[in-house]
């Protein structure tokens, strides 16, 4: 739960954020590559809040699309002229831990000022760090929760529309896996309740977030038929380029079913390994209910949260080393 000193720190940070939003006439909001519910929910929630309360400002959002979530839950990304970025403007990034993961990073250097809002640990490599002002709380379960808390803390001065609240709520639900993860606490639930009080339809949101079809069922079927479970409790599955083509899937859908295995008896850690054609590498997602997996992700150049992290492999030749590292996690890694 937020401690009193954290609320005091947040109060000052939110005052700064509000001041800068009021100060700049041109604002752009960024998200991370391969966007998930939290990336989109935090970005679109903040963008919509600014548009609702400052209609005279020139506000935009950028980032690559995610066809699974669009256009019903979130709109497609704007296609912007590079010339726009050459004028003085404020850049705000949400749910982005390091510079390589920033979607649209080619424009970031043009920003007059950069405010980073995130819930991931700060990157260890100096070249991956960015931002003039940081609002970063790794102990919080979702970036959308921070955006929602900002909006709710300003509710006496500014409006919070149902659309903005819907985006924020969707982001929180996505990154907490419907409030199931360990870092969900009373503060998270109270913030979610306040968002629901705006009148958003949570049933519609859940239906759209978890709607499936035969193609996705076939992806799940493949994962169920081809996963490997080691005697140490590491469960993993691999989705190669050929497999993705056969299943008519994209690399962004590689970890859609990773949580299916989290609560299976005998499983300590789940690992999805998905070929990414664009970057010519395998994208790895790690999930666990009790084992802290972030250190293993760090070993392979990645990072993330205690129980949800990720990294990349150049080839499947590295997979045995990754699985061995996950198998080697002992009770000291358990929470």
Protein Blocks (a to p, Z undefined) as FASTA:
>chain_A
ZZfklmmmmmmmmmmmmmmmmmpmbdcddddehiafklmmmmmmmmmmmmmmmmmbccdd
eddddfklpcklpccdddddfklmmpccddddehiabfklpghklmmmmpmbdcdddfbd
cdfblklggcjbdcddfkbcbfklmmmmmmmmmmmmpccdfklmmmmmmmmmmmnonola
mklcfklmmmmmmmmmnopafklmmmmmmgccfklmmmmmmmmmmcccdfkopacddddf
klmmmnopafklmmmmmmmmmmgghiabdcdddddfklopaddddddfkbcfklmmmmno
pacdfklccdddfbfklmmmmmmmmmmpcfklpZZ
